[in-house]
Amino acid sequence: MKNRIVTTLLMSLFGFALAQAQTMQVLFLGNSYTGANNLPDLVYQLALSNGDSIQYDSNTPGGYTLQMHSQDANSLAKINQQPWDYVFIQAQSQEPSLDTPYVQQNVFPYAHILDSLVQANDSCTQTGFFMTWGRKYGDASNCQNYPPVCTYLGMQQQLRGRYLQMGYDNHAVVAPVGAAWQEVIAQNAVFDLFSSDGSHPSLHGSYLAACVFYATIYKRSPAGFSYTAGLPLQEAQLLQNIGGQIVLDSLATWNTLINYPQAAFTGWISGNNQVTVMSTSTNANEFMWDDGVNGFVPGVSTQVINYTSNPPYTICLIASNGCFADTICQFVNMTAVQESNTGAAFSVFPNPSNGQLTVNIPFQSTSRVLWVTDMQGRVVQQHTVMAGQTSMRLEALDAGNYVLVLMNDQGKSVVPITVLNPE
């Protein structure tokens, strides 16, 4: 099993920073747009400056199309050379921007063939499509027959849509280099992303592409990295910021997390020196928990953790889908939580419930706020309740797990509940 571990943070009472260097195996298949300024090495150097490592290979003959790569012995050999973390594929610069019948016949089928070859070599490899940029003055050779490509913006819009379609159709990631170029051009930068031919990238253009690839691969911005490829620091920092922002602000648009677990969990004090934790991760079916004492051990989605004392603990979860894993940690101060619950215990029944729920509140203050939250902590209902027994109707909620959070002048108490489908 390959583990592509992405570390995220969940802040609970206290927070901390967690970072992990990562090594990636990446193959680039493209043409002179990928080969110019040795883009794969720019990505490698950028990652290295942050302590990450990319072991890469490439095949970038000038003018190559997706069809050519799908039939090229060198490209096929490199795909099958080893298990890759990513295989990024770049089409010939004009083809994806042309009219729909042409693209449907000459581009989309070969994108699918290449993705199938990548998956046949290793089902855990993530295929990625390298969204390129419109030419500086549009595509003069195809303008008369297809006016949308007559300008830079028109051609860029066509490329964006077609690369996104390739990503969606093949459950593949899109590296939105062209979108980052459009943002830099819109800011009227003092430098030019294009080389003198108005088509290929200058060093600035390739460096911006490297920033996008880093953010796509590692799900982190390269902002502040020391490697500038010899560019002036201020200009490199602008490209770092925009490259990271374009990717990270629109992860869903670029399919960036399509095959990756996203680790998440909630938890509550369920007894003296006892915590119950429940995974709310997506795209995961394997779980390993670290209770902060014994290290990671395999488990199931819901775990009861017993401690011999109640100091603060760091609880971590690795959620995996057999190919990739995501790690999240939560710093829990059990003493603080238990103190906040002093005198605030309450009970509910029946639990699980078909939508009718009775809450029993035994203390003396006259009014309280009772929240119903989902497993991500979002409030889905709010009630004002009194001491004694209070009836609640939860039929409007979808079946699933929720948490009741009771706030009063004595503190906070939580009770997990399960809502069933109405009979």
C-alpha positions as CSV (number, residue, x, y, z in Angstrom):
1,M,0.0,0.0,0.0
2,K,1.3,3.5,-0.9
3,N,0.6,6.2,1.7
4,R,0.4,9.7,0.4
5,I,0.1,11.3,3.9
6,V,-1.4,14.8,4.0
7,T,-1.3,16.5,7.4
8,T,-4.1,18.8,8.4
9,L,-4.8,20.5,11.8
10,L,-7.9,20.6,13.9
11,M,-7.8,23.1,16.7
12,S,-9.5,22.1,20.0
13,L,-8.9,24.1,23.1
14,F,-5.2,24.3,22.1
15,G,-3.4,24.0,18.8
16,F,0.0,23.0,17.5
17,A,1.8,22.8,14.1
18,L,2.7,19.6,12.5
19,A,4.8,19.2,9.4
20,Q,6.1,16.3,7.5
21,A,8.6,16.1,4.6
22,Q,7.4,13.9,1.8
23,T,9.0,12.1,-1.1
24,M,6.9,11.8,-4.4
25,Q,7.5,9.8,-7.5
26,V,6.3,11.9,-10.5
27,L,6.3,11.3,-14.2
28,F,5.8,14.1,-16.7
29,L,4.5,13.4,-20.3
30,G,4.2,16.4,-22.5
31,N,6.1,18.3,-25.2
32,S,8.2,21.5,-25.4
33,Y,5.8,23.3,-23.0
34,T,6.9,20.9,-20.3
35,G,10.4,20.6,-21.5
36,A,11.1,24.4,-21.7
37,N,13.4,25.6,-18.8
38,N,13.3,22.0,-17.6
39,L,10.0,22.4,-15.7
40,P,10.3,19.0,-13.9
41,D,13.6,20.1,-12.4
42,L,12.1,23.4,-11.3
43,V,9.4,21.5,-9.5
44,Y,12.1,19.3,-7.9
45,Q,14.2,22.3,-6.8
46,L,11.2,24.1,-5.4
47,A,10.1,21.0,-3.3
48,L,13.7,20.5,-2.2
49,S,13.9,24.0,-0.8
50,N,11.0,23.0,1.6
51,G,12.6,19.7,2.6
52,D,10.4,17.7,0.3
53,S,11.8,15.4,-2.4
54,I,10.5,14.6,-5.9
55,Q,12.0,11.7,-7.9
56,Y,10.9,12.4,-11.4
57,D,11.2,11.3,-15.0
58,S,9.8,12.8,-18.2
59,N,9.2,12.4,-21.9
60,T,8.7,15.7,-23.7
61,P,9.3,15.5,-27.5
62,G,8.4,18.7,-29.3
63,G,4.9,19.0,-30.7
64,Y,3.7,15.7,-29.1
65,T,0.0,15.1,-28.9
66,L,-1.9,12.8,-26.5
67,Q,-2.3,10.3,-29.4
68,M,1.4,10.3,-30.0
69,H,2.1,9.6,-26.3
70,S,-0.4,6.8,-26.3
71,Q,1.5,5.0,-29.1
72,D,5.1,6.0,-28.1
73,A,7.2,3.2,-26.9
74,N,9.3,5.5,-24.7
75,S,6.2,7.0,-23.0
76,L,4.6,3.5,-22.5
77,A,7.9,2.2,-21.0
78,K,8.1,5.1,-18.6
79,I,4.5,4.7,-17.4
80,N,5.2,1.0,-16.7
81,Q,8.7,1.7,-15.2
82,Q,7.5,1.8,-11.6
83,P,4.5,2.7,-9.4
84,W,4.2,6.5,-9.6
85,D,2.4,8.9,-7.2
86,Y,1.5,11.2,-10.1
87,V,1.6,11.0,-13.9
88,F,1.0,14.4,-15.4
89,I,0.0,14.6,-19.0
90,Q,0.1,17.6,-21.3
91,A,-1.5,17.8,-24.7
92,Q,-0.2,19.7,-27.7
93,S,-0.7,23.4,-27.0
94,Q,-3.5,24.0,-29.6
95,E,-5.5,20.8,-29.8
96,P,-7.6,21.0,-26.7
97,S,-8.8,24.5,-27.6
98,L,-10.1,23.6,-31.1
99,D,-13.8,23.0,-32.1
100,T,-15.7,20.4,-30.2
101,P,-15.9,17.7,-32.9
102,Y,-12.2,17.8,-33.3
103,V,-11.5,17.6,-29.6
104,Q,-14.0,14.7,-29.2
105,Q,-12.3,12.7,-31.9
106,N,-8.6,13.6,-31.4
107,V,-8.1,14.6,-27.7
108,F,-10.6,13.1,-25.3
109,P,-10.2,9.5,-26.4
110,Y,-6.5,9.6,-26.0
111,A,-6.7,11.3,-22.6
112,H,-8.8,8.3,-21.6
113,I,-6.4,5.8,-23.1
114,L,-3.4,7.3,-21.3
115,D,-5.3,7.4,-18.0
116,S,-6.2,3.7,-18.5
117,L,-2.6,2.8,-19.1
118,V,-1.5,4.7,-15.9
119,Q,-4.2,2.9,-13.9
120,A,-3.3,-0.5,-15.4
121,N,0.3,0.0,-14.2
122,D,-0.8,1.0,-10.6
123,S,-4.3,1.7,-9.5
124,C,-3.0,4.0,-6.8
125,T,-1.3,6.3,-9.2
126,Q,-3.0,9.7,-9.6
127,T,-3.3,10.8,-13.2
128,G,-3.0,14.6,-13.6
129,F,-3.7,16.8,-16.7
130,F,-1.4,19.9,-17.2
131,M,-3.7,22.7,-18.1
132,T,-1.7,24.9,-20.4
133,W,-2.2,28.6,-21.4
134,G,-3.5,30.5,-24.4
135,R,-1.1,31.9,-26.8
136,K,-0.2,35.6,-26.2
137,Y,-2.0,36.8,-29.3
138,G,-4.3,33.9,-29.8
139,D,-4.0,31.0,-32.3
140,A,-3.6,32.8,-35.6
141,S,-3.4,29.5,-37.6
142,N,-6.8,28.4,-36.4
143,C,-8.5,31.7,-35.8
144,Q,-10.3,31.9,-39.2
145,N,-11.9,28.5,-38.9
146,Y,-12.6,28.7,-35.1
147,P,-13.0,32.3,-33.8
148,P,-13.0,31.5,-30.1
149,V,-9.2,31.0,-30.3
150,C,-8.5,34.3,-32.0
151,T,-7.5,36.0,-28.7
152,Y,-5.5,34.9,-25.6
153,L,-8.5,35.0,-23.4
154,G,-10.7,33.1,-25.8
155,M,-8.1,30.4,-26.3
156,Q,-7.4,30.3,-22.5
157,Q,-11.1,29.8,-21.8
158,Q,-11.3,26.9,-24.3
159,L,-8.2,25.2,-22.8
160,R,-9.6,25.6,-19.3
161,G,-12.9,24.0,-20.1
162,R,-11.3,21.1,-22.1
163,Y,-8.7,20.2,-19.4
164,L,-11.4,20.3,-16.7
165,Q,-13.5,18.0,-18.8
166,M,-10.5,15.6,-19.2
167,G,-10.1,15.7,-15.4
168,Y,-13.8,15.1,-14.6
169,D,-14.2,12.3,-17.2
170,N,-11.1,10.4,-16.0
171,H,-11.4,11.1,-12.2
172,A,-8.1,12.8,-12.6
173,V,-6.4,15.9,-11.1
174,V,-6.0,19.1,-13.1
175,A,-2.9,21.2,-12.5
176,P,-4.3,24.7,-13.3
177,V,-1.2,26.3,-14.7
178,G,-3.2,28.2,-17.4
179,A,-5.5,29.6,-14.7
180,A,-2.5,30.9,-12.8
181,W,-1.1,32.5,-15.9
182,Q,-4.4,34.3,-16.5
183,E,-4.3,35.7,-12.9
184,V,-0.7,37.0,-13.3
185,I,-1.4,38.5,-16.7
186,A,-4.5,40.2,-15.2
187,Q,-2.3,41.9,-12.6
188,N,-0.1,43.5,-15.3
189,A,3.1,42.1,-13.9
190,V,6.3,43.9,-15.1
191,F,7.7,40.6,-16.4
192,D,6.5,38.5,-19.3
193,L,5.4,34.9,-18.8
194,F,5.8,34.2,-22.6
195,S,9.1,33.8,-24.5
196,S,9.7,35.8,-27.6
197,D,7.5,33.5,-29.8
198,G,4.4,34.4,-27.8
199,S,3.7,30.7,-27.2
200,H,6.4,29.0,-25.1
201,P,7.1,30.0,-21.5
202,S,9.8,32.3,-20.3
203,L,11.6,31.3,-17.1
204,H,8.9,33.3,-15.2
205,G,6.2,31.3,-16.9
206,S,7.9,27.9,-16.1
207,Y,8.6,29.0,-12.5
208,L,4.9,29.8,-12.1
209,A,4.0,26.4,-13.5
210,A,6.3,24.8,-11.0
211,C,4.6,26.6,-8.2
212,V,1.2,25.3,-9.4
213,F,2.6,21.8,-9.6
214,Y,4.0,21.9,-6.1
215,A,0.7,23.1,-4.7
216,T,-1.2,20.4,-6.7
217,I,1.1,17.6,-5.5
218,Y,1.6,18.6,-1.9
219,K,-1.6,20.5,-1.2
220,R,0.5,23.3,0.3
221,S,1.4,26.7,-1.0
222,P,5.1,27.3,-2.0
223,A,4.8,30.9,-0.7
224,G,8.0,31.9,1.1
225,F,10.2,29.1,-0.3
226,S,13.8,30.1,-0.8
227,Y,14.3,28.6,-4.3
228,T,13.7,31.3,-6.9
229,A,15.4,29.8,-10.0
230,G,17.5,33.0,-10.3
231,L,14.4,35.3,-10.5
232,P,14.3,38.5,-8.5
233,L,13.0,37.6,-5.0
234,Q,9.9,39.9,-5.2
235,E,8.9,38.5,-8.6
236,A,9.4,34.9,-7.4
237,Q,7.3,35.6,-4.3
238,L,4.5,36.9,-6.4
239,L,4.5,33.8,-8.5
240,Q,4.7,31.6,-5.4
241,N,1.7,33.3,-3.9
242,I,-0.5,33.2,-7.0
243,G,0.5,29.6,-7.9
244,G,-0.4,28.4,-4.4
245,Q,-3.6,30.5,-4.2
246,I,-5.0,29.3,-7.5
247,V,-4.7,25.7,-6.5
248,L,-5.6,25.9,-2.8
249,D,-8.6,28.2,-3.2
250,S,-10.4,25.9,-5.6
251,L,-9.4,22.3,-4.7
252,A,-12.7,20.9,-5.7
253,T,-12.6,22.7,-9.1
254,W,-9.3,21.1,-10.0
255,N,-10.4,17.6,-8.6
256,T,-7.3,17.9,-6.4
257,L,-8.7,15.7,-3.6
258,I,-10.8,13.4,-5.6
259,N,-9.0,10.2,-4.7
260,Y,-7.7,11.3,-1.3
261,P,-9.1,10.7,2.2
262,Q,-9.8,13.7,4.2
263,A,-9.3,12.8,7.9
264,A,-11.6,14.2,10.5
265,F,-13.0,13.1,13.8
266,T,-15.1,14.3,16.7
267,G,-14.9,13.3,20.3
268,W,-16.5,13.7,23.7
269,I,-15.8,12.9,27.3
270,S,-17.8,9.7,27.8
271,G,-16.7,8.8,31.4
272,N,-14.1,9.3,34.0
273,N,-10.8,9.5,32.2
274,Q,-12.5,8.1,29.1
275,V,-12.9,9.7,25.7
276,T,-15.0,8.4,22.8
277,V,-13.8,9.4,19.3
278,M,-15.6,8.9,16.1
279,S,-14.2,9.3,12.6
280,T,-16.1,11.6,10.3
281,S,-13.5,11.2,7.5
282,T,-14.4,11.0,3.8
283,N,-13.2,8.5,1.2
284,A,-11.6,6.3,3.9
285,N,-12.2,2.8,5.1
286,E,-9.1,2.0,7.2
287,F,-8.3,3.8,10.5
288,M,-5.4,4.0,12.9
289,W,-5.7,5.8,16.2
290,D,-2.9,7.3,18.4
291,D,-4.2,8.0,21.9
292,G,-1.2,10.1,22.8
293,V,0.3,7.3,24.9
294,N,0.7,4.1,23.0
295,G,1.3,5.3,19.4
296,F,-0.7,4.3,16.3
297,V,-2.7,1.1,16.4
298,P,-5.3,-0.2,13.9
299,G,-8.9,0.4,14.9
300,V,-12.4,1.0,13.7
301,S,-14.2,4.3,12.9
302,T,-15.4,4.7,16.5
303,Q,-13.0,4.1,19.5
304,V,-13.3,4.3,23.2
305,I,-10.0,5.4,24.8
306,N,-9.4,4.9,28.5
307,Y,-6.7,6.8,30.4
308,T,-5.2,6.2,33.8
309,S,-5.2,9.9,34.5
310,N,-6.6,13.1,32.9
311,P,-3.8,15.4,31.7
312,P,-4.0,16.9,28.2
313,Y,-3.5,14.4,25.4
314,T,-2.9,14.6,21.7
315,I,-5.2,12.2,19.8
316,C,-4.4,11.5,16.2
317,L,-6.2,9.6,13.4
318,I,-4.7,8.2,10.2
319,A,-7.6,7.6,7.7
320,S,-6.7,5.6,4.6
321,N,-8.4,4.1,1.6
322,G,-5.8,1.5,0.7
323,C,-3.8,3.9,-1.5
324,F,-3.5,7.2,0.3
325,A,-3.7,8.4,3.9
326,D,-4.5,11.6,5.6
327,T,-3.5,12.4,9.2
328,I,-5.2,14.7,11.6
329,C,-4.5,15.5,15.3
330,Q,-6.5,17.1,18.0
331,F,-5.1,18.4,21.3
332,V,-7.7,17.6,24.0
333,N,-7.4,19.0,27.5
334,M,-9.5,16.4,29.4
335,T,-9.3,18.3,32.7
336,A,-10.6,21.5,31.2
337,V,-13.5,19.7,29.6
338,Q,-14.4,17.8,32.7
339,E,-14.3,21.0,34.8
340,S,-16.6,22.7,32.3
341,N,-19.2,19.9,32.7
342,T,-19.4,20.2,36.5
343,G,-23.0,20.0,37.6
344,A,-24.2,20.1,34.0
345,A,-25.0,16.5,33.2
346,F,-28.2,15.7,31.4
347,S,-29.8,12.6,29.8
348,V,-31.8,11.8,26.7
349,F,-34.1,9.0,25.6
350,P,-34.8,7.1,23.5
351,N,-31.4,7.0,21.9
352,P,-31.2,6.1,19.0
353,S,-34.4,8.1,18.2
354,N,-36.9,8.1,15.3
355,G,-37.2,11.8,15.7
356,Q,-39.0,12.2,19.1
357,L,-36.5,12.8,21.8
358,T,-37.0,13.6,25.5
359,V,-34.3,15.6,27.3
360,N,-34.0,15.3,31.1
361,I,-32.3,18.3,32.7
362,P,-32.0,18.0,36.5
363,F,-30.4,21.3,37.6
364,Q,-31.8,24.6,39.0
365,S,-31.1,27.5,36.7
366,T,-34.1,28.6,34.8
367,S,-33.1,28.5,31.1
368,R,-30.5,27.0,28.9
369,V,-29.4,26.8,25.2
370,L,-29.4,23.3,23.7
371,W,-27.6,23.0,20.3
372,V,-27.8,20.1,18.0
373,T,-24.6,19.8,15.9
374,D,-23.6,17.5,13.1
375,M,-20.4,15.5,13.3
376,Q,-18.4,18.4,11.8
377,G,-19.5,20.7,14.7
378,R,-22.0,22.7,12.7
379,V,-25.1,23.8,14.5
380,V,-28.2,22.4,12.7
381,Q,-30.8,23.2,15.4
382,Q,-31.0,25.4,18.4
383,H,-33.5,25.2,21.3
384,T,-34.2,27.0,24.6
385,V,-34.9,24.4,27.2
386,M,-36.0,24.4,30.9
387,A,-35.2,22.2,33.9
388,G,-37.0,18.9,34.0
389,Q,-38.1,17.0,31.0
390,T,-38.3,18.7,27.6
391,S,-39.6,17.0,24.4
392,M,-37.8,17.7,21.1
393,R,-38.7,16.9,17.5
394,L,-35.9,15.9,15.2
395,E,-37.8,14.6,12.2
396,A,-36.4,17.3,10.0
397,L,-32.8,16.0,10.4
398,D,-31.3,13.4,8.1
399,A,-30.7,10.0,9.6
400,G,-27.2,9.9,11.2
401,N,-25.1,10.8,14.2
402,Y,-25.3,14.2,16.0
403,V,-24.2,15.7,19.2
404,L,-26.4,17.6,21.8
405,V,-24.5,20.5,23.4
406,L,-26.1,22.0,26.5
407,M,-24.9,25.4,27.7
408,N,-26.0,27.0,30.9
409,D,-24.5,29.2,33.6
410,Q,-22.7,26.2,35.1
411,G,-20.9,25.0,32.1
412,K,-21.2,22.8,29.0
413,S,-22.2,19.2,28.6
414,V,-22.4,17.0,25.4
415,V,-24.3,13.9,24.6
416,P,-24.0,12.0,21.3
417,I,-27.3,10.9,19.7
418,T,-28.3,8.9,16.7
419,V,-31.3,9.8,14.6
420,L,-32.9,7.0,12.6
421,N,-35.2,7.2,9.6
422,P,-38.8,7.6,10.7
423,E,-40.7,4.3,10.8
